[in-house]
Amino acid sequence: MTRRFVLPLCAAAAAASLLAACGMMGGAGSNPMSFFITSANPGKGGDLGGLAGADKYCQTLAASAGAGGRTWRAYLSNAAMAGQPAVNARDRIGNGPWRNAKGVVVANNVVDLHGAGNNLGKQTSLTEKGDVVAGFGDPVNMHDILTGSKPDGTLAPAEPGKDTTCGNWTRSVDGSAMVGHHDRKGTNPDPVANASWNASHGTRGCSIEQLKTSGSAGLFYCFATN
């Protein structure tokens, strides 16, 4: 009797293990997304809780979309402060390639991302939900995306007494942050600035209301490093 049931029991156990493993794989890799714009600001404007807080927010939004199995980082630069060196956004995001929520490749690598041939724009720079972010010409313009960076993805320098990172992403009033136009459109006199997804101009402050005055909802880019 015992020998008669050994093989069926083993087969059942093996099948159960396989199903469990497949379930785990599906939960971690069911969404091919590796890039998105946050669908909302965490609630305090330019105060994102520093880089760590911004990264955590990216991770949380990615998990809500079924892409939490990856390691996510916010595309934000940080100024040198309190003995800590400056941080460049381009150095935080891995090597690519990066795909949006629809599976469309927006850039193959870091050089491609910061070059003229990237595939970033209003129809491809989507939120984690796969939604298009309102931009220039829409009833509500939210195309100013927080970066604190220059076009090459390094820290945007600040004039004496000025700011380009909302106090290293800890200010919810005053200050300023460098932003890019996700739709690559605008009214700036410099057409290169209008076309820049990561370095178009500074904001008029760091509060939610101050950000709105220059076309920002305090959104930022998130990239998967793996």
Secondary structure, DSSP 4 states (H G I P E B T S, - for coil): -HHHHHHHHHHHHHHHHHHHHHHHHHHHHS----EEE-SS--SSTT--SHHHHHHHHHHHHHHHTT-TTS-EEE---B--BTTBPPB-GGGSS-S--EE-TTS-EEESSHHHHTSTT---STTTS-BTTSPPPP-TTSSS---EEE--B-TTSSBPP--TT--SBHHHHT-SSS--BEEEETTS----S-HHHHH-SS-SEE-S-SSHHHHHTTT--S-BEEEE--
